[in-house]
């Protein structure tokens, strides 16, 4: 079992390493230049990285789109680390962070080849597929449980 640490970014160097890892997985295979792995929302978003032997091998981002609605984006893991639960751990950690932020719904724009991954995590697809970067994508949503508890007890509507 690999000793992989999934956590928020700690340093500026780690942030740059995350961008490089993101580019390697998501943009380089499309022939896109460095810099295309970033967008204007990165500075206000929450980023998680998966680190193995001081190397960023996975990453994902959460940001608030509107009150109660969050977006998960840029979920990626280096190919040699696929199928080891790293992507699942990244998403599960972002779901917990979304709950802390009192978000009620999460949205992800996913490539069609990742539909099963997100369905396994409870996301539901909506709408028709569309092309983004010449790759078919789809929006998927996850409704988070409402905070209906007080000291662990259910509060019924009476």
N, C-alpha and C positions, 0 to 999 in steps of 0.2 A: 504494500500500500504506500502510495506517495504521500509525503508530508506537504500538503498544499494549504496555504494560508489564504482564505477569502476574507477580504477586509477593505475598508475605505483606503484611499490613497493617502500615503504618509508624507511624501516629499515631492518637490517639483520635478526631480529626476524620475520618480516613479510615474508622475503624470505624463512626462514625455515618453517614457517606456510604454505606457498604456496606449498613447496615440500611435506609436510605431507598431505595436502588436495589432491594434485595430486596423491600421492601414494594411499590414501584411495579410490579415485574414479577409477583410471585407473589400478593399480597394485595389491592391496590387494584382489579384487574379483577374480583375476587369481592365487592367492596363491603365489605371488611373494614377495620377501623380500624388506625391506626398502633399499633405494639406487638405486633400479631399475627404479625409477621415474626421475632420473637425467641422463643427457648425457653430452658429452664434449662440446656441443654448448651452454649450459645454461649461461656461464659467458659472452659470447659475444652477447647474444640475448636481446630483449626487452620483459619484462614481464608485464602483466596486472593482477590485482587481483580484485575480487569483494568482498567487505568487508561488513559484517553485524554484528553489535554489537561487534566490534573488533575481529571478527572471519573471516578468509579467507574462503569463501564459493564457490568461483569460480576462475578460472585462465586460462590464455592462453599466448602463446609465439609467437613472430614474430622474424624471423632472415632473413638476406639476404643470399641467396644461391649463386647468381652470379649477375652481373650488370643487374639491372632491374627485377630480379626474387626473390621474397620473399617466405618464408615458414611459414605457421601458424601451430602450433603444440601444443600438450598437452592441448587442450581445454576441460575443465571439470568443472562441477558444482555438488556440493553435491546433492544427490538424493532428499532430502527433499525440495530443492529449484528449482527443475526442473519445466519447463513450466511457468516461471515467467518473461521470456525475458532476463534473465541474460546472457545466452550464446550468444544470438543475440547481446546484447550490447557489450560484449567482442569482438566479431568478427567485429562489426561496428567500434569500437574504433581502432582495429588493422588495419582495412582498411584505416582509416584516417591517422594513423601513417605511413603506407606504402606509401600513397600519399605524405606525407611530405618528405619521404626518396627517392622520385622519382622512386619508384618501378612501373613497368608496369604490372606485372603479379604476382598473388599470387597462391601458391600451398598448398593444404592440403591433407594429407594422412588420410582418414577417415574409420572408421568402417562402414560396410554396413548399420547398423541400424541407422546411422546418415545422410544418403544420402538426405533425404527430408529436413532436417534442412539446409544443405549447399546449396541445390538447391534453397530453398526459399530466400537465401541470394545472389543468382546470380551465384554460382559456377556451372561448367559443368563437368560431369564425362568424363574421358578418359581412354581408355585401359580396360584390363580385371582385374578382382579382383585377389588378391593374399593373401596368409596367412602371417600375422605378429603376433607373439606371439600366434599362433594357432587360430587367429581370422581373418575372411575375411575382407580385406581392399581394398580400391580403391583410386587412385589419382583423385583429382578434381582441376580445375583451375578457376580463376577469372581474367579477363582482366580489368585493371583499366583504367579510361578515361585518354586520353593524355592531357597534359597541353597546350591546344590550345588557351588559352585566355590571353589577356593583358588588365588590368584594366576592366575586366568583358566583353570585347568585343571579339567576335569570329574573328580569323585571317584566312581569306580564302587563299587558295593557288592561287596566281595570278602570 
